[in-house]
């Protein structure tokens, strides 16, 4: 699979918070029916979370926090990076390309490692999500903060294949290491093995 490089900055330390830029806030509210009103209300209360619609500007994949952290680590250290990422009430919110919420569950059902992925909540068309405040403040009160904050009007967003790749990598990374089984007794590791199959 060919992965496109993102235009977003790398994540900060996972527990730290980042601020949304003016362009990032404009992009986040662009999915709303009345984006200017929503943006004005949000800017008037920049330390409060907001509820935004999914499906047109972005989809959101919500993952349990520990597994989500592994996914983000894989995306940034082995893959193409991520779009905006937030923490909200014990879950990681991965912002993804529109259509990801519809396609990802079926891709996971077909994937060998899909059963090792914890429950994902995929928010797409017709759904809404609570996102962290625009600016850092008393974010612990809300249990909400940006890890990779939106900083442009057109951020790179991973599609369903990239999110699937991160899910599989994170699941494989948490699996128990394979147990090595030898056909030799422990004291006879240097024994010679001969091919006794009949050649035709």
C-alpha angles and dihedrals in degrees: 000000000000113000121204117225114244129233095218123106119253120268121270121230102311096245096047126093130235131200125238114239123227090257090048091052090049090053094047093053094042090091092063124096090235103027097169093055092046091047092049091050092048093048089051088058104029094163094058126086119244135214112231134183122249131208106058109051095018146346122223127220111201115204133177108270101249095046090042091054089053090050092051091047090052092047093053101036102036105014144041099291126250142270119242115327128194138181116224126171097330097320134097115231112209113194109219140177116285110271094036093105091057098043104037099070092055091047090052091051090057095043119098091223095041093105090058091060113095119234112300124200109213114199116195140138111358094018132103132202135200110240129194124266121281092243136032114261133119089349093152089067088063097033086230136120142144118253094179105018122204108258105167140048091242111033121182109257126195116238127222094277093055093046089048089051090052091047092052094045091049092047093048090047092057096045118108112264113260115264112239113229120193127200089212126080111251093257096049105058093133096056115131118244120209127201105239097175114123114247119216 
